[in-house]
Amino acid sequence: MSHVPTSGDSPFQAERTPRDEAPQFVLPLVVRIERGAPPARTDALETAARAVLLLLGDARAHGDGEWAEAVRNWEDARIRKVVRRARGAEWRRAEALPGITVTGKSAEVRVFPPVPLDGWPKDLAKLQVSGTELDDPEPPAAADPGRPVLWLNPELRMSAGKTMAQAGHGAQLAWWALSDAERAAWRDAGFPLFVRTAEPADWARLTGGGLPLVRDAGFTEIAPGSCTVVADHPALHR
């Protein structure tokens, strides 16, 4: 069973907490970006969020599973996710490492079990973090009513890689907030979800509605304490 943080014990906040004293781990995510055929931005965000959920729901991440200890260590510290990019032979080397590849409409994202902050496998450590600027060829369609939505802060500008990590955080908070039965239903349905930028007029309502919030620790790109994502799952309204 995942470690579910209690109120005041969130791994997503700017203030220093006991989590900072624990050994620090990071969840690596690698997005495939081939020259001339980059994925659509929104599809990459949604695929990254699903990748995080698939790892959290994987039997290898629980009990005596081969990834369980790494996941527990990661969940007991800050929840860090770092997105790197790969193409060609880099991607093939990444695929050879233990992990899960998730395919969207145009995006491929591989998620790996957590690693120590300074202990990345060399084939992942060599990959670039920068250069994950992606665009949507056309505006994404409206989210389907009744499906989970990860709402992005309309006032923040983040790189695609940073936003993929934030969407993953939001998905993880939604997962933690659900009961075992609700998690199983979401998993069995294939983890449907949308990632959309909230309308500015709706943001105050979303952040004030008691839904899980991601507050960034501010290690990169944005100010510490910035609210980046609201995780809205239908089950959280029951």
Beta strands, then each sheet from edge to edge (+ up, - down):
strand 1: 25-32
strand 2: 80-86
strand 3: 100-103
strand 4: 108-111
strand 5: 115-116
strand 6: 149-152
strand 7: 194-197
strand 8: 213-215
strand 9: 227-232
sheet 1: 2+ 1+ 4- 3+
sheet 2: 2+ 1+ 5-
sheet 3: 7+ 6+ 9- 8+
end
